């Protein structure tokens, strides 16, 4: 199976990750994150995406989770700007529909998994079921569950289901990379005020986002539990500092590039029969 590329921001696989120790600001490692580096990353990702599509043996799933205003949308847009639009697909998961609630909690994201040769991007994901629902367990009352859910066990059970599904996907050729964009509470406040004070950003603001700030510690606990339970070598989490957006985007792009390089993508070699057909076609055209 796919093995996670190393990074100072990878969430360990042994359950030792602590949100309180995860930096929200860039490390001082001299990592380039603007100008020439960004252009080089764009070209490299475009090349690797073509190899992925041509080989048609692997799929790539990128999952982005974060608190509001951490920069999920802009990161997806910036990192994937050089990729052929026909080779990727983006899905955003918000409040479940009545149809989605008639299925198990993994159903709606399972329907959107990428085909071989394509990059699938989840802006929020099945992890909402162990994040926002964990912080607001009353939501379980709308999910048509068989019997009264046990709050002592349901989160571990759902995390186990997610972990098992990811291992199944990895065994069958899906490269899974999960990014938690780790923004600080102070930086989130600054970005909310920017959305309120700049008219061209008003459309981004939702009053409920400010209400959710009251549950910050509960969310951090939920993230810590989820990342520890599901960061594995075949489906790693990366806790990326999100207070500096250019740095965050560069780090995300670099990890994706390292992962695609590591799986040995190449253009398919024609068979002897295909080579004979090529020669016949070449003679016909000549």
N, C-alpha and C positions, 0 to 999 in steps of 0.2 A: 504494500500500500504506500501511498504518498507519505513522505516524512517532512515535517515542518521545517522550513528554513530558519536558521538561527537569527535571533534579534534580541537586543537588550530589552525589548518590550514584550517578549513572549510571556504568556502566563504559564508558569510551571505546571507540569502534569501530575504533581504529587499533592495537590491541595493546599499548598503553602502560600498562595497569593493573598495579599492583604491590600485592600483598597487604600487604606491610610498610608501605605508606603509607595503607592503608584504616583509618579510625578504627572502633573498636568502641564508642566512647562518643558521646553526642549532641554535635552542633555547637552553638555558642552563637549561634544565629540567632534566638532568641526564638520558635521555632515552638511553638504551643500543642499540647498533646498529652493533656490530660485534660479532664474536665468538659464544658463547653459544646461545645468543639470536637468531641469524640467523638460527642456526640448529633447535632450537625449533619452530621458525616460519615456516620453511620448513616442518617439520613433521606435524604441526597443519594444514597448508594449504592443505597438501596431504590428511589428514583425512577428512577435510571438503569437499574437492572436491569429494571424494568417496561418502559421504552422499548426496551431490547435485545430483550426477549421479544416485544413487540408488532411491532417491525420485522422480526424473523425473517430478517435478512440477514447478521448478523455473529455469530461465536462469540467467546468470550473464554477464553483459557487462562492460568491463573496457576500458575507453577511455583515451589515453595519447596524450597531446598536449604540445608543447614547442618550443622555439627557437632552431635553429640548435646547436648541440653539448651539449645540456642539459642532454643527457643520456637516451633518450627514449628506444632505443634498448637494452642497457645494463641493464636497470632497468627491462624491461620485461623478459629478459633472467635470471637475478638473482632471481627475485621474484618468477617466475613460474618454477624454475628448479626442484622442488620436486613434481610437478603435473604430473599425468598420461597424456602423450601426446595425447592419444585418447579422453581425456576429455576436451580439449581446442583447440581453433583455433585462429591464429593470422593473421590479415590482415593489410597491409600497403597501404595507399592511397597516390598516387603521382599525376602527371598530368593526368586529365581525358582522357580516350580514346574517339575515335569518336563515338563508341557505347554508352558510358556513356553520352556523350553530346547530344545524341538523346533522353534523358530522363530528368526528373526534377532533381534538385541537390541532393535530398535525395535518389534517386534510387539506386546508386551504393553501398551505405553503407547499405541500407535496405536489399539488396540481401545477405548481409554477416552477418545478425543478428544471434546470437546463438540460437540453439534449446534448449528446456527444458532439464535440466540436464547437460548442458555444459557451459563452460566459454568462452566467445568471447572477443578478445582483438583487439582494433583498435589502430594502430600506425599512428597517424593523423586520421582525420575523416571528417564527414560532416561539422565540425567547420572550416575547411579550407576555406569554402565558405563565412565565415564572418570574416576571418582573412587575409589570403594572398590575396584573391580577393578584400577585402575592402581596403587593402593597395595599391593594383594595380588594380583599377577598370576597366582598359582597357581590362582585361581578360573577362569581361562581354560580350564584342563584339564577343567572340568565342562561346558563350553558346546558341545561336539560340533562344533567348528569344522573346516572342511575343511583338513587339513594343520596343520603346526606354525605358530602365529602368530608373526610377527616383532615383537618388543617395540620395535624401532626405528621401526616405521611404524604399528602397529595403532591407537595412540591418535589420531594425526592423521587416520587413515582414518575412525575412528568419529566424531570431531568434525566431519569433513567431511560425513558422512552426516546427523548431527543438524542441521548448518547448512543443508544442502540441503532437508531435510524442513521445517524451520521457514520457509524462504523460500517453499516450495510452499504451506504452510498460510496464510501471510500473503497471498499472491497471491489466495487463494480466500476471503478475508474473516475469517480468524481473527486476533484481537488477542492477541499473545503478550507477557506480562510475566513476567520471571523475577527472583526475589528470593533473593539470598544473604544470610542472616541471620548477620552477622559477629560472633560472640561471641569474647571473649578467653579464653585458656587459664585465667586466674585466675578469671574469672567462671564458667566451666564447672565448675571445681573446687568453687566455693562452692555451685553448684546441685546437684552430685552429693552433697555432704555434707548438704545440706538434704533430699535424697531419702532418705538413709540415716538421718538423725536425727529426721525427722518421720514418724510411723507412717502417716499418711494419704497420704504420698508414696512409701512403700516400693514400691508396685506399679510405679512409674515406673522404678525402678532395675534395671539389668542389669549384672552384673559385667563383661561383655565391653566395655562402654562405657569402663571405666577402662583396659582393655588397649589400646583404640584410641588413647588419649591418647599412647601411646608413639610413635605414627606422626604426630604433629601436623605436623611440618615437611613430611613427605611429602604429607599432605593439603593443606596450604597451597600447595605446589607444584602439585598436581593441580588445585586450584581456580583458581589463577592461569592455568594453561594453558587450562583449559576456558572460563573467562570471557572471556579475550582472543580465543579462537578463535571464539566464538559470540555475543558481544554485537554486535548489529547494529541499525540504526535500526528495522527491522521486527520485531525480537525482542530487545529490550534486556535486559541484566542490570542490577540495582540492588544495590549492596553496602551493605546497611542496617546501621548500628550496632545490635548486639543486646544490649549489656550493660544497657540501660535498656528494659525491656519496653514500658511505655506509650509511650515515644517511638518505638520501633520500630514498634509497631502503627499509630500515627498516621501515620508516614511511609508505610507500606505502603498504608493506606487512601487517603491523599492522592494517591499516584501512580495508583492504580486509578481514582479519581474523575477526575483530570486526563485520563487516557487515554480514558475513556468519553465525557467531554465533548468531546474533540478529534475524535471520529469522526462528529459530527453526527447523533446518534440523534434520532429523532422518531417520533411515531405515524403510521402509514400513512394517506395521504389516500384516501378512497373514489373509485372511478371514477364516471363519469356513469351507467353502468349500475347500479352499486351504490346510488347516490343515488336512482335511480328505484325500485329495490326497497325502499329504506328508506321512501320516501314511501308506497308501496303498503302496506307493513307498518304504518306509522303510521296510515293510513286504516282499515285492518282492525281495529287495536286500538282505535281511537276509536269 
